[in-house]
Amino acid sequence: MANLFNRFQRGSNKNPNTDHKKNDQSESKESNKKDEHVEEWEKELSKSKEYKKTFYVNQQSNKKFHFTFMASLVDEKVLDNNVLPPLLGGEFHKITDVKKLLPIADVELSSSTADIPKMLLSGYVMLTIEGDTSKFAFISAHKQIVRSVTAPEIEFSVVGPKEAFVEAIGHNLNLIRQRLPIKELIAEELIVGKLSKTKVAVLYINGITNEEIINTVKQRIKDIEKEEIADSSYFTQMITDNGNSPFPQLLDTERPDRVTSSLTEGKVVILVDGSPQALIGPTSLTEFFNSFEDYFLNWILASFIRLIRLFAVTFSIFITPLYVAVVTYHYQLIPKDLLITLVTSRRVVPFPPILEVLFLEVTIELLREAGARLPTKVGQTIGIVGGIVIGTASVEAGLTSNVLLIFIALSALASFTTPVYQMSNTIRILRFPFLFMAELWGLLGITIAFCFLLIHLLRLTSLGFPFMEPIFPFRKQDFKDALFRFPFKNQAYRPQFLRANDTERFNKEKAQKKKDIDE
């Protein structure tokens, strides 16, 4: 007991003045650190002409308050119409009273000076009251300069909606939520880019999408180490399973209707601020040859058009390598009547078939690239006139045969049937390895090249899921919307390879029942 009493007595003998002094010293040190931090960011931001600091006086309480903001990022109409009138006419004494006065939902209170540069550069206005610098308010007054919603340019469709994404991520989320007004639609925001601080939204439907897909996408985005993200195309190179493959492993689209359809299947969608394109994953090879317009047509017509696209892509890749292989090694396979036509057309051509084909293929690629880089009207003229003039001149000059010119033109035309632009670029590249293999070993070389291509596709994955599904691994159910499009009543289940939490879309038995008109 005596020891406890002595301890208590020693504790009670402490001088309270020394405790106050220590607290005052610690508070003064913290305030000095804050002041140094404020001076540091003010010195940096004030170098820019757009940095503004204004002073006003409240009429009721005679309080002086300051606005600090970046003029290029703030809509001054919001300040003049929504912020200033309540602050000048209303009564407030503390920074916490400001939130009640302003008719703006996005008002944040903070006491951390480290948040100031970040918020100012995000389009917020900082409000401080003279005499109370411990806290400040950030008022949202973003200036948004975006173009209006227009019709899709790349994935244009004759039938169906005529809306495409824009560069503002908020507008794009609005277009999606208008089509899916459900609380289960989740949009998680991530910040990517050391310098650009780009906003990225990961969208999925809670209760449908497999958590494994969601976690994989979020983890890969968080692991990105890059200073600046300019477009969603960066993600197709940085978060895909195989960045060295010429095949895109995430579906790139500008259509909100296609995005909503993919979300309901159980897929994940990535939106990037500043990009008019959305990324969809996981995906499969067959999806790149399916246009969303197929769902607006009768299932018989849609299936027929899909088969035409697949035939066109196959023709585009193999027609010129087959020409080189047959003319160089296997002319015995050509019927006599057609052989006479080929011999006549190549009678004056001084080059071997491979050089003849490369000359025209490179010419077509040059015209295509020139047409894409020039203004729209000039580019169309260059493509049409250049193709006619160069093709006719090369045949008349004896540099190429007229039969090959027809094959090249049909091959270029067939490559344009691919509805996804990324895949059409891949098809353009694939012809050249087949051409060189055809020159080396003829039909055997084409077979070897095809085997290498098939092996690569079988090993390819999209966010960990097989890229060749439903062909390999074979899934009969998923064929209902792959090479063919079956009627909607037969698509009662979501794709098997996605392993969705809720596999059933609707009751199949009810959908197949047809009621009589008198019922």
TIGULUM-39095 format. One record per atom (N, C-alpha, C): residue in one letter; x, y, z. Coordinates in steps of 0.1 Angstrom, whole numbers, plus 5000, padded with zeros to 4 digits. Each point is the difference from the previous one (the first is absolute). Example, Ala and Ser with C-alpha at 12.3 -4.5 7.8 and 13.67 -1.06 7.14 Angstrom:
residues 2
A513249435078/A499150125000/A500950125000/S499650114993/S500950115000/S499250115008/
***
This chain:
residues 519
M500849885000/M499250125000/M500950125000/A501150005008/A500850125000/A500750034987/N500449894993/N500650014986/N499050074991/L498749955001/L499050064991/L499750145003/F500050045013/F499850145004/F501250094995/N501249945001/N501250084996/N499950024985/R499649904992/R499950014985/R499050114997/F498849995006/F499050104998/F500450145003/Q500850015011/Q500450135004/Q501050064991/R501049914995/R501050054990/R499350044987/G498949934996/G499350034988/G499350135001/S499450035013/S499350125002/S500850125001/N501349985003/N500950125002/N500550064987/K499549954988/K500550054987/K499450144999/N500850094994/N499750144998/N499150014987/P498750055002/P499150004989/P500550114989/N500750095005/N500550114990/N500949944990/T500949905004/T500949944991/T499249924990/D498949935004/D499249934990/D499450094990/H499550115004/H499450104991/H501150054990/K501250025005/K501150054992/K500349894989/K500149885004/K500349894991/K498949994989/N498750015004/N498950004990/N500150124991/D500350115005/D500150124992/D501149994990/Q501249945005/Q501149984991/Q499749914988/S499349895004/S499649904989/S499150064990/E499050085005/E499050064992/E500750104991/S500950085005/S500750094992/S500949944989/K500649885004/K500849934990/K499149954988/E498849955004/E499049954990/E499650114991/S499750125006/S499550114992/S501150054991/N501350005005/N501150044992/N500249914988/K499849875002/K500149904989/K498950034990/K498850035005/K498850034991/K500350134992/D500550105006/D500350124993/D501149984990/E501049925003/E501149974990/E499449934988/H499149905003/H499449934989/H499150094991/V499250095007/V499250094992/V500950094992/E501050055005/E500950094992/E500649924989/E500349875002/E500649934989/E499149984988/W498749965003/W499149984988/W499650134994/E499850105009/E499750134994/E501150064991/K501249975003/K501150054992/K500049934987/E499749875000/E500049924987/E498850044992/L498850005005/L498850034992/L500050154996/S500550095007/S500050144996/S500850034988/K500949914996/K500850014988/K499150004988/S498849945001/S499149994989/S499050125000/K499850054989/K499150124998/K498649975004/E499649884999/E498649965003/E499749995015/Y501050015009/Y499849995014/Y499450135005/K498849995006/K499350125005/K499749995015/K500050125006/K499750015014/K499250135002/T498749995004/T499150125001/T499550015015/F499650125003/F499550035014/F498650065000/Y499249965009/Y498650055001/Y499750025015/V498950085003/V499650035013/V498549965001/N499749925011/N498649975002/N499250125006/Q498850034995/Q499350125004/Q499449985014/Q499649885004/Q499449985013/Q500950005011/S501049914999/S501049995011/S501350084999/N500150074989/N501250074997/N501349925000/K499849874996/K501149914999/K500750014987/K501350005000/K500850004987/K500349864996/F499749964988/F500449874995/F500750014987/H500849894997/H500850004988/H499649884991/F500150024987/F499949904990/F501449974994/T500449884999/T501249964993/T499649894990/F500450024987/F499749914990/F500850024987/M500049904991/M500650004987/M499050044990/A500250114994/A498950064991/A499749914988/S501049934995/S499749914988/S499249885003/L499949965013/L499349885004/L498750035007/V499750125003/V498850045007/V499050074991/D498749975001/D499050074993/D499650125008/E500450124996/E499750125008/E498550035001/K499249954990/K498650025001/K499449935013/V500649895003/V499549935012/V500350085013/L501250075000/L500450085011/L499150125001/D499750074988/D499250125001/D498549975003/N499549894995/N498649985002/N499649915012/N500849915003/N499749905011/N500850015013/V501250064999/V500850005012/V500050145006/L500350104993/L500250135006/L498750065006/P498850004994/P498950065006/P499649955014/P500049865002/P499849965014/P501150045010/L501250004996/L501150045009/L500050155003/L499650084990/L500050145003/L498750055008/G498949934997/G498750045007/G499749935012/G500449875001/G499749925011/G500950025012/E499649955012/E500850025012/E500849875003/F501350025002/F500849895005/F501250055008/H500449925010/H501150045009/H501249904999/K499749874997/K501049904999/K499949934986/I501149934997/I500149944987/I498949894999/T499649945012/T499049894999/T498650064996/D499850135002/D498750064997/D499950014985/V501150004992/V499950024986/V499349894993/K500249885005/K499449884993/K498550015000/K499450075010/K498550015001/K499550114991/L500950104997/L499550114992/L500049974985/L501049924996/L500249994985/L499049894994/P499550034989/P499149914993/P500749904991/I501249965005/I500849904992/I500349885009/A499849884994/A500149885008/A501549975003/D500950024990/D501449965001/D500850115007/V499950015013/V500850095009/V500749925010/E501350005000/E500849925010/E500750105009/L500049965013/L500850075010/L501349925003/S501150085002/S501249935003/S500950095008/S501049945007/S501050075008/S501449964996/S500149924990/S501349954995/S500550094988/T501150065002/T500550094989/T500549914989/A500349885002/A500549914989/A498949984990/D498750025003/D499049974990/D499850124991/I500550125004/I499750124992/I500450004986/P501349974996/P500450004986/P499249904992/K499749885006/K499349894993/K498650054996/M499350075010/M498650044998/M499950124991/L501050095001/L500050124991/L500249954985/L500949914998/L500249954987/L499049904995/S499049975008/S498949924996/S498750084997/G500150135000/G498950094997/G499250055012/Y500649995012/Y499350055012/Y500450145003/V499150075007/V500350145005/V500249985015/M501250055005/M500250005015/M499550135006/L499249985011/L499550115007/L500650005014/T500550115004/T500650025014/T499450135006/I499850005013/I499550115007/I501150065008/E500150134999/E501150075007/E499949985015/G501149975007/G500049975014/G499849865004/D499649924990/D499849855002/D500749934989/T501349985001/T500749934989/T500249855003/S499549965011/S500249855003/S499249914991/K498850054995/K499249934991/K499650084988/F499749934989/F499650064988/F499049914992/A499350064991/A499049934993/A500449994985/F499749894994/F500249984986/F498749994993/I499750094991/I498750014993/I500249964985/S499249904996/S500149954986/S499450114991/A500950034990/A499550104989/A500849964988/H499949874996/H500849954989/H499550074987/K501050034991/K499750054987/K500149884990/Q499049954994/Q500049894991/Q499850044986/I501149984992/I500050034986/I499949874992/V498849964996/V499949874993/V499150024987/R500249914991/R499250014988/R498749935002/S499050034992/S498749945002/S500049854995/V499049935005/V499949864996/V499649994985/T500849924992/T499849994986/T499849854996/A499749974988/A499949874995/A501349934999/P500149865002/P501249935000/P500750014986/E501350025000/E500750024987/E500649864996/I500649935009/I500649874997/I499149894999/E499149995010/E499049895001/E498650054996/F500050064989/F498750064995/F499049894996/S498850025003/S498949904996/S498950074994/V499449934990/V498850064993/V498849995010/V499849895007/V498949995009/V500550015014/G499250065009/G500450005014/G500450145005/P500450015013/P500350135006/P501250074992/K499950135001/K501150084993/K500750095010/E500549945011/E500750075010/E501449935002/A501050095002/A501349955002/A500650075013/F501049945006/F500750065011/F500750134996/V500250085010/V500850124999/V501249995009/E500850115001/E501350005008/E499850015015/A498850055004/A499750025014/A499549885007/I500749955010/I499649875006/I498650015007/G499650125005/G498750025006/G498949994990/H500250054988/H499049994990/H499849864996/N501149924999/N500049864996/N499249925010/L500350035013/L499349935010/L498550035000/N499650124996/N498650044999/N499449924989/L500649984988/L499549924989/L499749865004/I500949945008/I499949865005/I498949995010/R499950095010/R499049995010/R498650034995/Q499950074989/Q498750024994/Q499449874995/R500949914996/R499649874994/R499949905011/L500750015011/L500049915011/L499750075013/P498850055003/P499750075012/P499849915012/I501049935004/I499949905011/I501150035010/K499749975012/K501050035011/K501149905000/E499849894994/E501149904999/E501150034991/L499850104991/L501150054991/L501050085008/I501249955002/I501050065008/I501150064991/A500450125004/A501150074992/A501050045010/E501149935001/E501150035010/E501050094993/E500550105006/E500950104994/E501449975005/L500950004991/L501549995003/L500750114994/I501250045005/I500850114995/I501349934995/V500350034987/V501249944993/V500850114994/G501349985001/G500950104994/G500650095010/K501349995001/K500850085010/K499850154998/L500050054988/L499850144997/L498650034995/S499449924992/S498750034994/S498849995010/K500249915010/K498949975010/K498749974992/T500049914991/T498949974992/T498949925007/K498850044999/K498949935006/K499649884992/V499949885006/V499649884994/V498949945007/A498949964993/A498949945006/A499949854996/V499849915010/V499949864998/V498549975002/L499349964990/L498549975001/L499749855000/Y499149975008/Y499549865000/Y498649995008/I499349904998/I498749985007/I500249915012/N499850055011/N500149925012/N499049895001/G500449885003/G499149885000/G500049924987/I500650064990/I500149934987/I501449974996/T500850105000/T501449994996/T500849925010/N500949914995/N500949925008/N501050095007/E500149985014/E501050085007/E501449994996/E500349884994/E501449974996/E500450104988/I499050034991/I500350094989/I500150145006/I499250045009/I500050145005/I501450025007/N500449915009/N501250015007/N501250004991/T500049924989/T501150004991/T500250134993/V498950064995/V500050134993/V500550115009/K499450005012/K500450115010/K501549995004/Q500549885002/Q501349985004/Q501050044989/R499749964988/R500950034989/R500050154997/I498950075002/I500050154998/I500850075011/K499949955012/K500750065012/K501549974998/D500449894993/D501449974999/D500750084988/I499250084993/I500650084989/I500950105005/E501250014994/E501050105004/E500350084987/K499350114999/K500250094989/K499750155004/E500750094994/E499850145004/E498750064994/E499649954988/E498950074993/E499249894993/I498750015001/I499049924993/I499250094991/A500149994987/A499350094991/A498749934994/D499949875000/D498949944994/D499849865005/S498849944998/S499849875004/S500849894993/S500550044988/S500949914992/S501249965008/Y500550095009/Y501249965008/Y499749875008/F498849995005/F499649885008/F500049874992/T499750014987/T500149884992/T501449954999/Q501050085002/Q501449955000/Q500549975013/M499450065011/M500749985013/M499349905010/I498749974998/I499349915009/I499649874993/T500349994987/T499749874993/T500949895004/D499649884998/D500849885004/D501349994991/N499950034988/N501249994991/N500150134992/G500950085004/G500250134994/G500849994987/N500649884997/N500749994987/N499249934989/S498749985003/S499249944989/S499450114992/P499949974987/P499350104991/P498550005002/F499449915007/F498649995001/F499650085013/P499050084998/P499450075012/P499349915009/Q500350015013/Q499449915010/Q498950075008/L499750134998/L498950075006/L499350074988/L498749995001/L499150054989/L499950165002/D500350074990/D500050145000/D498750054992/T499250085007/T498750044994/T499750155003/E499250064992/E499650145002/E498450005002/R499449895001/R498549995001/R499649975014/P499250095006/P499449975014/P499149885000/D499349974989/D499149885000/D500849875000/R501150004994/R500949885000/R500549985014/V500450115007/V500549995013/V499049955010/T498850054999/T498949955009/T499749854998/S500049964988/S499849864997/S501149915006/S501250054999/S501149925005/S500050005016/L499550115006/L499950005014/L499049905005/T498949994993/T498949905004/T500449864998/E501049984991/E500649864998/E500949965012/G500550105007/G500949975012/G501450044997/K500250094991/K501450054997/K500350135007/V501250044999/V500550125007/V500350104989/V499750135002/V500250114991/V500950105006/I501050054993/I500950105004/I499850134992/L499750115008/L499950134994/L501250095004/V500650074991/V501150095003/V499650144997/D500350095010/D499650144998/D500950064988/G499450064991/G500750054988/G500049914988/S499449895001/S499949904989/S498649984996/P499650004987/P498749974996/P499849854997/Q500849925005/Q499949854998/Q499949935014/A499349895000/A499949925012/A500649864997/L500649945010/L500649874999/L499249905007/I499849884993/I499149905005/I500949875002/G499849935011/G500849885002/G499349915010/P500349875001/P500849934990/P499249984987/T500749984989/T499449984987/T500549884993/S499449974988/S500549884992/S500250054986/L500649914992/L500350044986/L498850024992/T498949925002/T498850014992/T499350145002/E500250065011/E499350125003/E500550124991/F501249994996/F500650104991/F499450004986/F499349904997/F499449994986/F498550015001/N499550045012/N498550025002/N499850155002/S499150054992/S499650145001/S498750015009/F499950105008/F498950015009/F498750024992/E500150044987/E498850024991/E499449864998/D500749895002/D499549874997/D498749975009/Y500050075012/Y498949975009/Y498850084996/F500150104991/F498850074996/F499449944987/L500649894995/L499549944988/L499449865004/N499349944991/N499449875001/N501249905002/W499849905008/W501149915004/W500649934987/I499149974990/I500549934988/I500950104992/L499650124999/L500850104992/L501350035008/A499950015013/A501250035008/A501049884999/S499649885001/S500949884998/S500650004987/F499250034989/F500650004987/F501150114998/I499750115005/I501050114999/I501349975008/R499949935012/R501149965007/R500949904992/L499349914993/L500849904992/L500750074989/I499350104994/I500750084989/I501250075005/R499950055012/R501250075006/R501249905002/L499649895006/L501149905002/L500649954987/F499249984990/F500549964986/F500950124995/A499650125002/A500750124995/A501450015006/V500049975013/V501350015008/V500949894995/T499549884999/T500849894995/T500650034986/F499150054991/F500450034986/F501150115001/S499850105008/S501050115001/S501449955004/I500049915009/I501349955005/I500749914989/F499249914994/F500749894993/F500050014985/I499350104994/I499950004985/I501350034994/T500750105005/T501350044993/T501149905004/P500149945012/P501049895002/P499749884991/L498749974998/L499749894991/L500450034986/Y499850124995/Y500550044987/Y501449984998/V500850045010/V501549994999/V500449855000/A499449925009/A500349865001/A499749924988/V498850034994/V499549924988/V500850044988/V500250134998/V500750054988/V501549965000/T500649995012/T501449975002/T500349855000/Y499249935007/Y500349855002/Y499049914995/H498750035000/H498949914998/H499150044988/Y500650044989/Y499250044989/Y499249884994/Q500449885004/Q499249884995/Q498650005005/L499850075012/L498750005006/L499050104992/I500550084992/I499250104993/I499449934987/P498750024998/P499349944988/P500750074988/K499949924988/K500750054988/K499550134995/D498750025000/D499450124995/D500550125009/L500049985013/L500450115009/L501550024999/L500849894998/L501450014998/L500450094988/I499349984989/I500250084988/I499850155004/T499050035007/T499750145004/T501150065009/L500549925009/L501150045009/L501350024992/V500349914991/V501250014993/V500050134991/T498850024994/T499850124991/T500250135008/S499450005012/S500150125009/S501450035005/R500849895002/R501350025005/R501149994990/R499650004987/R501049994989/R501050115000/V499650125003/V501050114999/V500450055014/V499649935011/V500550045014/V501449955002/P500950095003/P501449965002/P500449945014/F499150015009/F500349975014/F499449865004/P500649935010/P499349885005/P498750035007/P499249915002/P498750025007/P500150075013/I501049975008/I500150065014/I500250154999/L500950044991/L500250154999/L498850074994/E499449934991/E498850064994/E498950025010/V499849905009/V499050015011/V500450115010/L501350005004/L500450095010/L499950154995/F500250024987/F499950134994/F498650055002/L499049924997/L498650045001/L499550015014/E500449905008/E499650005014/E500550135008/V501350034997/V500650125007/V499350134994/T499650004987/T499450114994/T498650025007/I499249895002/I498750015006/I500250055014/E501049965008/E500250045014/E500350155000/L500850054990/L500450145000/L498750084997/L499249964991/L498850074997/L499150015012/R499949885007/R499150005012/R500550095011/E501350005002/E500550085011/E499950154996/A500350034987/A499950144996/A498550055001/G499149914997/G498650045001/G499550025014/A500649935009/A499750015015/A500550125006/R501250054995/R500750115006/R499550144994/L499550004988/L499650124994/L498650045005/P499650124998/P498650045003/P499049914992/T498849995006/T499049904995/T499850004985/K499650124995/K499750014986/K501249974991/V501150065004/V501249984992/V500449855001/G499949945011/G500449865002/G499249914991/Q498750025000/Q499149924991/Q500550014985/T500250124996/T500550024986/T501349934997/I500950025009/I501349934998/I499949854999/G499249945009/G499849865000/G499449954987/I498950064995/I499449964988/I500850034988/V500450124998/V500850044988/V501349935000/G500750005011/G501349935001/G500049864996/G498949935005/G499949864997/G499849974986/I499150084993/I499749984986/I501250044991/V500650115003/V501150054992/V501249905001/I500449975012/I501249925002/I499849864995/G498849945003/G499749874995/G500049994985/T499350094993/T500050004986/T501450024994/A500750105005/A501450034995/A500949885002/S499949935011/S501049895003/S499749884990/V498749984997/V499749894990/V500550044986/E499750124996/E500450054987/E501550004998/A500750035011/A501550015000/A500649865000/G499249905003/G500549865001/G500749975013/L499750085010/L500649975013/L499349895008/T498649994998/T499249905006/T499049954990/S499449885004/S499049944991/S498650055004/N499150004991/N498750055003/N499249905009/V500449874999/V499349905009/V500450035014/L501350025003/L500450035013/L499450135006/L499850104991/L499450135004/L498649975005/I499349914993/I498649975005/I500149935014/F500949915002/F500149935013/F500450105011/I500950094997/I500450105010/I498850095004/A499350054990/A498850085002/A499049935009/L499749884996/L499049925008/L500549975014/S501349985001/S500649975014/S499950135009/A500350114994/A499850135008/A498650035003/L499149974991/L498650025002/L499549915011/A500449875000/A499649905010/A500550045014/S501150065001/S500650045013/S499250115007/F499250074992/F499250115006/F498749955006/T499749874998/T498749955006/T500249975015/T501250015005/T500249975015/T499450125007/P499049985009/P499450115007/P500850075011/V501049935005/V500950065010/V501350054994/Y500350135001/Y501250054994/Y501349945004/Q500149965013/Q501349945004/Q500249874993/M499049924999/M500249874993/M500350024985/S499450104994/S500350024986/S501550034997/N500650075010/N501450034999/N500849875001/T499649915009/T500649875001/T499949924988/I498950004993/I499849934988/I500950054989/R500250135000/R501050064990/R501449955002/I500449985012/I501449965003/I500149854997/L499049925002/L500249854999/L500349964986/R499650074990/R500249964986/R501549994997/F500850085006/F501550014996/F500749875005/P499949955012/P500749875003/P499549894991/F498749994997/F499649904991/F500650014986/L500250134996/L500650024986/L501449955000/F500850035010/F501449955000/F500149855002/M499149945007/M500049855002/M499649944986/A499150064993/A499549954987/A501250014990/E500850105001/E501150014991/E501149905003/L500249975012/L501049905004/L499649864997/W498849955004/W499649864999/W498749984994/G499450104994/G498749984993/G498949975010/L499149904996/L498949975008/L500449945014/L501249935000/L500549955013/L500350125009/G500650104995/G500350125008/G498850075005/I498950004992/I498750065005/I499549915011/T500149874999/T499549915010/T500850025013/I501350014999/I500950025012/I499650135007/A499850114992/A499750135006/A498649995007/F499149934994/F498749985006/F500049935013/C500949905000/C500149925013/C500650095011/F501050084997/F500650095010/F498950105004/L499250054991/L498950105004/L499049935009/L499649884997/L499149925008/L500549985014/I501349965001/I500649975013/I500050135008/H500350114994/H500050135007/H498650035005/L499049984992/L498750045004/L499549915011/L500349875000/L499649905010/L500750035013/R501250065000/R500750035013/R499650145005/L499350084992/L499750145003/L498850005010/T500150095010/T498950025010/T499650155001/S498850025004/S499550145003/S499650015015/L500950075007/L499850015015/L499949865007/G500849914994/G500149865006/G499049914994/F499150044991/F499049914994/F500449974985/P499649884996/P500549954986/P499550094989/F500850044991/F499750104989/F499349934989/M500149874998/M499449934989/M498649945004/E499550035012/E498749955004/E499050064991/P498949924996/P499649875004/P500649884991/I500950044991/I500649894991/I500949915008/F500950075009/F500849925009/F500250085013/P499649955011/P499349875002/P498650014994/F499649894995/F498749994993/F498950015010/R499150104997/R498850025009/R498850024990/K499149905000/K498950004991/K499150125003/Q499750035012/Q499150105004/Q500450144994/D501350035001/D500550134996/D500050024985/F499849894992/F500050014985/F498750074996/K499050015009/K498850074996/K500150154997/D501250055004/D500250144997/D501550024996/A500549924992/A501450004996/A500150024985/L500249884993/L500050014985/L498750024995/F498949965007/F498650034996/F499450085011/R498850054997/R499250075010/R498749935000/F499749935011/F498749935002/F499050105004/P498749965000/P498950095005/P500250045014/F499550115005/F500250045013/F499449905010/K498949944997/K499449905009/K500949885003/N501049984992/N500949895002/N501350045007/Q500050135004/Q501250055007/Q499650035014/A499549905007/A499550025014/A501250015010/Y501249954996/Y501150005010/Y501150084996/R500850055009/R501150084997/R501249914996/P501050064993/P501149924995/P500749925011/Q500249874997/Q500649915011/Q501450045004/F500850044990/F501450035003/F500250115010/L499050095002/L500150115009/L499849965015/R499349885001/R499749955014/R499350115008/A499050054995/A499250115007/A499449945013/N499850095009/N499349965013/N498649964998/D499350084990/D498649974997/D500049964985/T499949874997/T500249954987/T498750014991/E498950025006/E498750004993/E499650144997/R499750034987/R499550134996/R498550025002/F499349894996/F498550005001/F499549865000/N498749985003/N499549875000/N499749954986/K500849894996/K500049954987/K498649944996/E499349945009/E498749934997/E499050114998/K500050115007/K499050104998/K500250074986/A501350024997/A500350074987/A499649924988/Q500149875001/Q499649914989/Q498549984998/K499350035011/K498549994998/K499450114992/K499249974991/K499350104991/K498550005004/K499550115005/K498650015004/K499150034988/D498849955001/D499050024989/D499650155001/I499550064989/I499650145000/I498850025009/D499149905002/D498850025008/D500349985015/E501149965004/E500349975014/E500250145008/
***
